[in-house]
Amino acid sequence: MTQIIVHGIPGSPYVRKPLLVCEEKGVSYRLAAMTFESGAHKQPEYLTLHPFGRIPAIEHGDFKLYECQAISRYIDRAFDGPSLTPADPKAAARMDQVMNIVDWYVMPSISSGIAFNRVVKPKFGMPVDEEAVANALPLARTCVKALEDILGGNAHFAGEAVSLADLFAIGHLDFLAQTPEGADMLAGSPLLGWLERMKARPSVQNTEWDRLLATVAA
Ligand SMILES: N[C@@H](CCC(=O)N[C@@H](CS)C(=O)NCC(=O)O)C(=O)O
């Protein structure tokens, strides 16, 4: 099986998505790691893989692809292993809805506003932008409520089985739970049970930031 090469920076919740999908499908992959400090994802060589200078981008043989929704669906469709898309059209629509909520609302509030300032910046000795954190709170609260409503009494967002929706959300909500604002927002939330279930999965454990850094350094 041709290995999938994932270009990205360890710690990014977006880079984590294709890694999680490969882990769940049992697909062989390698993280071609860049560092945040190097700015390599804005350099001409990387821009041939991703003209917008975002991470991740993947290579599968001579097939190159960027954008996590496209990448995740490609890996799910192209390989054997458990399907990460529900067969039922309504459940599949729920999965798609969560993936879009993550891209459009979770990323700018929970990730860029709260987690980037509270979790990522301190690791790099960068100053925290308290105003950005405060400004992100209303949309972040709406995200938490919307995801709670979609989860309902199910084990996962698109029903009982794990789907791409859960793999899209975990990196972002994992970070949120590590922040004081997130602990407050998630107190008593059914999302905590979902987080616990997700964090028990080998795919989630194998793609934790520290684990990826250790793997890349080895
Ligand atoms: N729509 C893109 C978003 C990817 C994205 O925003 N990645 C962030 C990392 S979490 C990034 O590249 N940040 C670096 C930058 O914006 O310069 C996707 O789904 O792949």
The ligand as an SDF file (V2000), in Angstrom:
LIG
                    3D

 20 19  0  0  0  0  0  0  0  0999 V2000
   -9.5830   24.9230    5.1620 N   0  0  0  0  0  0  0  0  0  0  0  0
   -8.3000   24.3990    5.5670 C   0  0  0  0  0  0  0  0  0  0  0  0
   -7.8960   25.0710    6.8730 C   0  0  0  0  0  0  0  0  0  0  0  0
   -6.5200   24.6540    7.3350 C   0  0  0  0  0  0  0  0  0  0  0  0
   -5.9820   25.6180    8.3980 C   0  0  0  0  0  0  0  0  0  0  0  0
   -6.5020   26.7110    8.6050 O   0  0  0  0  0  0  0  0  0  0  0  0
   -4.8770   25.2090    9.0500 N   0  0  0  0  0  0  0  0  0  0  0  0
   -4.2390   26.0890    9.9950 C   0  0  0  0  0  0  0  0  0  0  0  0
   -3.5830   25.2700   11.1050 C   0  0  0  0  0  0  0  0  0  0  0  0
   -4.6800   24.6590   12.3130 S   0  0  0  0  0  0  0  0  0  0  0  0
   -3.1060   26.8510    9.3060 C   0  0  0  0  0  0  0  0  0  0  0  0
   -2.6670   26.4700    8.2540 O   0  0  0  0  0  0  0  0  0  0  0  0
   -2.6100   27.9070    9.9400 N   0  0  0  0  0  0  0  0  0  0  0  0
   -1.4390   28.5800    9.4800 C   0  0  0  0  0  0  0  0  0  0  0  0
   -1.7170   29.8760    8.8050 C   0  0  0  0  0  0  0  0  0  0  0  0
   -2.8760   30.2730    8.6740 O   0  0  0  0  0  0  0  0  0  0  0  0
   -0.7360   30.4900    8.4020 O   0  0  0  0  0  0  0  0  0  0  0  0
   -8.3910   22.8710    5.6850 C   0  0  0  0  0  0  0  0  0  0  0  0
   -9.5060   22.3730    5.9430 O   0  0  0  0  0  0  0  0  0  0  0  0
   -7.4010   22.1630    5.4860 O   0  0  0  0  0  0  0  0  0  0  0  0
  1  2  1  0
  2  3  1  0
  2 18  1  0
  3  4  1  0
  4  5  1  0
  5  6  2  0
  5  7  1  0
  7  8  1  0
  8  9  1  0
  8 11  1  0
  9 10  1  0
 11 12  2  0
 11 13  1  0
 13 14  1  0
 14 15  1  0
 15 16  2  0
 15 17  1  0
 18 19  2  0
 18 20  1  0
M  END
$$$$
